[in-house]
């Protein structure tokens, strides 16, 4: 295997860009306090990002994917146990796959 300089530079450049974006955000919020609306929006941001990642996979599975997601939400709401909710979702998608 050979080391290609263009690939190495691209990887290092993207690592630097990622670091600067993250460090810049921390530095900015250390120097300035954002308005209350921005703080609230940032607190709720992980949920929509997760949905953006999961929705295409659910859509690819069709109705059984959305049914399994409903099982996950129900188990999470009932137990407040993430491991139980994930396990229930895996079992649900498997069972729904067996039926279809």
C-alpha positions in Angstrom: 0.0 0.0 0.0 1.3 3.4 -0.9 0.7 6.7 0.8 -0.9 9.2 -1.6 0.0 12.8 -0.6 -3.2 14.2 -2.0 -5.4 11.9 0.0 -3.4 12.5 3.2 -3.7 16.3 2.7 -7.4 16.0 2.1 -7.8 14.0 5.3 -5.7 16.4 7.3 -7.5 19.4 5.8 -10.9 18.0 6.7 -9.7 17.2 10.2 -8.5 20.8 10.7 -11.8 22.2 9.3 -13.8 20.0 11.7 -11.6 21.0 14.6 -11.8 24.7 13.8 -15.6 24.6 13.4 -16.0 22.9 16.8 -13.4 25.0 18.6 -14.8 28.2 17.0 -18.2 27.4 18.3 -16.9 26.9 21.9 -14.8 30.1 21.7 -17.8 32.1 20.3 -20.2 30.9 23.1 -17.5 31.5 25.7 -17.1 35.2 24.6 -20.8 35.9 23.8 -24.0 34.7 25.5 -26.5 33.8 22.8 -30.1 35.0 23.1 -32.5 32.8 25.0 -34.2 31.6 21.8 -30.9 30.4 20.4 -30.1 28.5 23.6 -33.5 26.8 23.6 -33.1 25.9 19.9 -29.7 24.4 20.5 -31.0 22.3 23.4 -33.6 20.7 21.1 -31.3 20.3 18.1 -30.1 16.6 18.8 -33.7 15.3 18.4 -34.3 16.7 14.9 -30.8 15.7 13.7 -31.5 12.1 14.9 -34.8 12.1 13.1 -33.1 13.3 9.9 -30.7 10.3 10.1 -33.4 7.7 10.9 -36.3 8.8 8.7 -34.7 7.6 5.4 -34.0 4.2 6.8 -37.6 4.0 8.1 -39.0 5.0 4.8 -36.9 2.3 3.0 -38.5 -0.3 5.3 -42.0 1.0 4.5 -44.9 0.5 6.9 -43.1 -2.2 9.0 -40.3 0.3 9.7 -42.7 3.0 10.9 -44.6 0.3 13.0 -41.3 -0.7 14.6 -40.5 2.9 15.3 -43.9 3.3 17.0 -42.9 0.3 19.2 -39.6 1.9 20.1 -41.4 5.1 21.1 -44.0 3.3 23.1 -41.4 1.2 25.0 -39.2 4.2 25.6 -42.2 6.2 26.9 -43.3 3.3 29.2 -39.9 2.2 30.5 -37.6 5.2 30.1 -34.9 2.6 29.3 -33.0 3.1 26.0 -31.7 -0.4 25.9 -35.2 -1.9 26.2 -36.5 0.5 23.5 -33.7 -0.5 21.1 -34.2 -4.2 21.8 -38.0 -3.9 21.3 -37.4 -2.1 18.0 -35.0 -4.8 16.8 -37.5 -7.5 17.7 -40.4 -5.6 16.2 -38.7 -5.1 12.8 -37.7 -8.8 12.8 -41.2 -9.9 13.6 -42.8 -7.5 11.1 -40.3 -8.9 8.5 -41.4 -12.4 9.3 -45.1 -11.5 8.8 -44.5 -9.6 5.5 
